Amino acid sequence: MKRILIYIFSLVVGLSTFWSCDFETDIYTAIDMDNAFGSAQDIENALNGAYRNVGSYYYRGNRVIAIGDMASDVAEADASTGHFVAINMWTFTDTSGELLDAWTYAYKVIDQSTRGINGSLELLNGGNLPEGDDARLESALSQFYALRALAHFDLVNLFGLPYKAGGNNSQLGIVIVDQEPIEDFQQVSRSTVEETYAQVLKDINSAKQYVTGGINQYYFNEAAIYALEARVNLYMHRYEAAITAANKAIELRNSNGVDNATYLSMWRSTAISGEDIFTLVKSNDDNLSANALNTLYGSYGGQVSQFTKEKFAANDIRGGLISATNHPGKYDGIPSAAAVSNVPVFRLSEMYLIVAESQAQLNNISAAQTALLYTAKRNTDITTVADLPATQAGLLEFIADERIREFFTEGHRFYDLRRTGAVATIAGDDQFVAANFVYPIPSEEINSGFGVTQNEGWSDNLPNH
């Protein structure tokens, strides 16, 4: 048996020949992948590797989250530092590093997850496992499927046009990976957005099939699987399915949430709070340092916009997380380390807002108000549903603003603008519709010659500066 430490280094992306300069690849050329997984421990090591890449600054530790804010109207980059300025000012190209990082590392997670799934199934089907290993393998399987679903979902929302309600969604999505990993030099092609979302839902259902209990909020637990399903269905405009999944996530999380004082303090702690469904944990020994979101909104000068700040009423406690100079306090670190902050993936608040928005879309006013009150009462002037809008249009407008108040610097806004088709002021264009825009596939992928085609005409839909 060969135990490979893929929790330290990724094995193969498979979609192109490029590698990050951080990785030395020569030592992997002799790995016999047919014998890579010989035990449940090998599988768990691989799972640790996948989580490591999810939490890296190349993926959800920074890039996908920061793009979600810096490409929108809720955050501003500091031109003097250069960090995320091209994304924020919409001067990026198909060679921009932030896009390449997100593409590369999401596919690393997809590759690791696919290999882990196959290795786990082979061990389970082989029988003669030590006592308890079947449960360990099923738990890993569930998490691999969920991580792969998340990575496909993130990629299609960067590099594919939004899912259209009632359409055939034949617009180009991404290269999907299902039963077998993509090997070096293999020719590939992009699937449609419809096919990509079908793969995401397929993996979510597989994650449910193998899920086991006892996994906390630092991992892709059962509540987090349903939280992902709720988010995906919201993006697909499948509102009844979104409500069902979000309510299931709320039920499984079994939390009453947090009071206002805890809400303000939880951002300075790495402990699990009643808000967390799945969060990427960081520590003094494992943090992103200069590449953390903390640094982007700290010494690199990133701020929330005045547009964002003006969304808060005087008695909204969340406004206390924004300073007089528009510095956001969600990533200020823990008392002993400024670069250490957890990065939320799913929070309880998101589930309530998904229910609220979906109920409003279905014109179920009372149900929408009830769900919305969970976050809205963080404005202490709002105490009952009677203080909330009572029309469908009023509720949907309030919920859109509420998502800004609740999720600023957590990476939702750009993706919200895309899925809703809303008009926003972006990079000086006060009539910009993000739903018409799709990022270019990184040029290194296109130029590798293995079949991935570019989003033709992507630059035609940039903001009119």
N, C-alpha and C positions, 0 to 999 in steps of 0.2 A: 504493500500500500504506500502510495506517495501522498503525503499531506502537503498541500500547497497553501501558502499564506496569502490568499487573495484578499484577506481583510486589509493587507497593507498595499498591495498593488493590483491593479486591474489586469485581466488577462488579455482579452482581445475585444476590440470594438466591433470589427468585422465589416463595417460599412465603408471604411476607407483605410488608407495606409498611413494616415497621420496619427501622431502621438503627442501628448503634452510633453514639453521639455522636462517636466518634473519626473518622468518615468524612464527607467532603464529597462529596455525590453529584451535584451539579448538572453538573459537567464531563463526566459520563458520559451525559447525556441525548442528546448528539449523536453518540455512537459508532455507527457502522454495523457491527453485529455480523456481517453477511454478509461483510465484508471485513476482519475483525479479524485473521485468521491468513493471512499471505501467505508465510511462510517457516518453516523449521525453527527459526530464532532466535526468531520470535514464539511458537512453541509452547513452546520452552524457557523463555521469559520467563513464560508462563502457568504452566508447571510450577513455577517458582520461587515464583510467587504462591500456588499451592496449598500448597506446603511451608511457606511463611511462615504461612499460616493454621493449618495443622496444629500448628505449633510455638508459636502464639500462646498467651498465658495464657488466652484465652477457650476454648481447646479442649484440646489434649494437653500444652501447656506448663504447665497448672495444673488447669483445671476437671475434666476427666474423670478425671484421676489423683487429685486431692485428694478428690473425691467418693468414689472407690473406697476410700479409707482413712478419711476423716472420717465417712462414713456407717456405718462398721463398728465393730468392737470393738478395732481395733488402734491407733487414734490418738485424740487428744483436742485440742480447740481451746481457746484461752485466752479466757475470757469477757471479760476486761478489754480485749482488742483488737478483739473483734467479728468477726474474720475466720473464716469457716466455722463459726461457732458455731451458726447456725440449722440447717445440715446436720448437724453433730455432735450437737446436742440434739434433732433431728427436730422443729423448730418452723418449718420453712420452709413456704411457701405456693406457689401457682401463679404468684405474681409474683416469686419469688426470683431474683435476678440470676444466680446460678451456673447455674441450670437454663436460663435464657434464653440465656446466653452459649454453653453447650454446644450447645444446639439451633441457634442462629444460625450459629455458626462451623463446625459439622460440615456444615450445609447449604451454607455458602459453599464448602467443599471439594468437596462433591458437585457443586455448580453449576459451579465452575471445571473440575473433572475432566471433566464431561460435555461442556462446550464445547471443552475441549482434545482429548478423544477425537474429537469430530466434526470439528474442524479438522484434526487429524492425518490422519484417514482421507481427508478431502477432498483434502489435499495428496498423499498417497500414491497415491490413485486417479487423480489428475490427471496423473501422470507428469511427464517432463521436469524431474526434480529435479537440482540440482547433485550432483556426486559426494559420496557419504557422507551425504547428507541423509536417504536412506531409512532408514539405520541409526539416525540421530538421532531420527527420527520414531517408529520402532518402539520404541526405548528409552523415549521419552516416553509412548507409548501404554501400554506395560506399567505404568509408574509411575502414570499417571492411573487405570487400571483398579484397581490395587492400593489407591491412596489412596481411591478411591470405595468400594471394598469395606470398607475399614477404617472409614470414616465411617458407612456404613449400619449396620455391626456395632455400633459404639459407640452410635449412636442407639437401636437396637432394645433394647440392654441397659440403657438408662436409661428409655426411654419405652414399652417393651412388656414384658409378662410373660415369664418365662423360657421357653425352648424345652423342651417336654416330650417325653421319650423315649417313643416308641410312640403318641403322640397325634396328632390331626389339626392341632394348633397353629393353630386358627382365631381365637385371641385377637388383638386388634388390635395391629399392629406400628406401622410409620411410613409416611410417604409415600415410596415408592421412586421413584427417578429412573433411567431406563434410556436409551433412545435419544435423547430430546430433553430439554433443560433445561426447567424450569418457568418460564414467563414471568410478568411482572407481571400481577396481577389474574386469573390463571388459576384456575379452580375445581379443587380436588384432593380426594382422599380417601385415607384410610389403608388400606394393605394389611394382610394378616394377618402374624403372626410367621412362619408357614410360607413365605409369598411373599417376605418380607424376607430370610430366610436363603437362599432359592433365588437371589435377586438377588445376594447376597454371594458365593455359590459360583460363580455365572455370571461375575461380574467377576473372581474369582480365576483361573478357567480362561482368561479372555481375557488376563489379565496374563501367564500362563504362555505363551500363544501368541506374544506379541510380545516376550518378554524377551530381552535381549541381555547379553553379559558386560561386564566392566570397570566395574561400578558398585559403589562401596564401601559401607561400613556406615552412611554418613551419608544414604543414599538407599534407596528401596524396591527392593533388589536381589533376585536370584532366591531366595536362601536366606530372605529376609524374606517373600516371597510364600508359600513353603511353611510358614513359621512361622505366618503368619496362617491358612492353611488348617488347620494343626494345632489352633490355638486355637479356631477356629470349629467344627471337628468335635468337639472336647472338649465344647464348650457344647451341641452337639446330641446328645451321648451316643453318638456314632458312633465307638466306641473303636478299631476296627481302622483306619478311615480316619485317625484322629488319629495313631496310631502310625506309619503309612506316611508321612504328611506331615511329622511331627516328625523322623523318621529321615532323610528327604530334606533337611530344613533343616540338620540336623547334618552330613550328608555334604557339602552344598554350602558350608557355612561353613568346613569343613576347618580346624578349630581344636582344639587340645588343651585349650582353656580357660585358666585362670590358676591360679597357685599361691596359697597363702594370703596371702603378703605382698603380691602384686600385687592380689589381691581387695580387701584393705583400703585400698590406695593408689589404686585406679583411680577411686574416687569423687571424688578431688581433682584429676582430670585430665580434659581434653576430648579426649585422644588415644583412638583406637580401641584397645580391649583385645580379648583373645581371647574375652571373654564376649559382646561386642556382635555382634548380627545386624543390627539397625537401631536407631539412636539419633538423637534430635533434637539436633543440635549447637548449642551456644551459644558466644559469644565475648565479649571485652571490648567490642566495638563492637555486638554483637547479643545482648543478654541481656534478661531480663524484669524486672530490677531489683526494685522494690517488689512486683511481681506474680509473682515467681518462687516456686517451691516452696521455694527457699532461705529466702525471707523468711517464708513461712508457718510454717516450722519453725525460724525464727530469731527475729527481733525481734517477730514476731506471736505467738510463744509456743506454737506447735503442738508436741505431744510424742507419742511412742508411749505406749501405755497400759501400766499395770503388768501387765495380762493378756499383752501382747506380750512384755514383758521377761522374764517368768517362763517363756517357752517355750524359753529358751536354757540349755543345760547350761553348767557352769562352764568347760569347755574348747572351747566353740563359738566360733570366731574371729569370727563375725558379731556376737556379743554385744559385741565391742569397738567396734562402730559405734553403740552406745547409751551415753550418758553416765550418770553416777550420778543425774542429775536427769531422766532419760528423754528427753534430747535426741537425735534421730537424726542420724547423721553422713553420711548419703548426699547431702545437699544443702548442704554447708558451703562450696561454691565452690572455686575454685582459689586458690593462694597470692596471686595478684595481684588477685583480684576475688571477693568473697564471694558475689555474685549470679550467678556464672557456673558452671553445671553442665549437662552433657548430661542429657537426659531419655530414659531407655531406653524403647523400644517393644517390642522382642523381644530376649531374651537367651538364650544357649545353655542356661543353667540351666533356663529355662522348658521348653525342648524335652525335656530329660531328665525333668523332672517330669511333663510330659504323657505321655511314654512310660510312666513308672512308674505313674501313676494309671490309665491306660488298660489296661495289662497287669494291674494289680491288679483292676480291674473285671471283666476277663475271666478272673480267677482263675489267671493265669499267674504264680505266685509268684516263681519264680527269675528270670524276665525282669524283673519289677517290681523286685526287689531290685537287680539289676544296674544298671538305669537310675537307681534312687534313690541309689545309692552316690555318684554324681557330685557331688551337693550335700551329702548327709548326712555325708560325710567332712570337711566343714568343722567339724564337731565332731570334734576330733582323737582322741576316745575311740572313734570309729567308724572302723575300718580295713578291714573286710571285710564281705561280705554276711551273714556269720554274726552280726554285731552288729545286724542289722536284724530287724524283726518277721518272723515266718514264717507268719502267717495272713493271709487276705484282709482280715478286719476290722481286724487290727492294722496292716497296711500302709496301708489307707485312712485310718485315724486318724493315723498317723505322717505320711503325705503331706500331709494337711490342715494339720497343725502345721508341717511343713517349708515349705509355701508361705508361711506367716506369717513364719517365720525368714528365708526367702530374699527375700521381696518386700515387706516392710514399707516403707511410704511410696512404693511404686511403683504403687499404685492397683489391686491385684488383689482385696483381701479382700471387699469388698461384693459384687462380681460373682461371686466364688467361693461366697459364702453363697447367692446367688440360684440359681446353676446346680446346686448340690448339694442344696438344700433343708435345709441344716443349721440346727439351733437355736442361737441365740447370745444373749448378753446385750447388748442394744442400748438405749441411752438409758434404762437402769433396768429394762427388761423382760427378764427372764432366760429367757423362752420365745419370743423373737421369731423368726419365720420370714421371712426376707427374700424368699423365693421367692413369697410371697403379695402382695408389695408392688410397685407400679410408680409411678414419679414422675409428677406431673401434667404434661401438655403446658403450656408457658408460656402464660399468659393473653393475652399480646399476640398470639400466634399464633391462639388460639381467637377472640379478639375482632376479628381482621382480617376474618373472615367469608368466607374462601375455602375452606371445606369441611372443615378439620381439626377432628375431634371430640375431646372431652376423655376421659380415662380416668375413666369414671364410678365413683364410690365409692372413689377412690384413698385418700382420707383415712380410710376405714373400717379400713384395714390398717396404720395407724401403730402404733408401739410403745405399749404400755400403760404410761404414765409412773407 
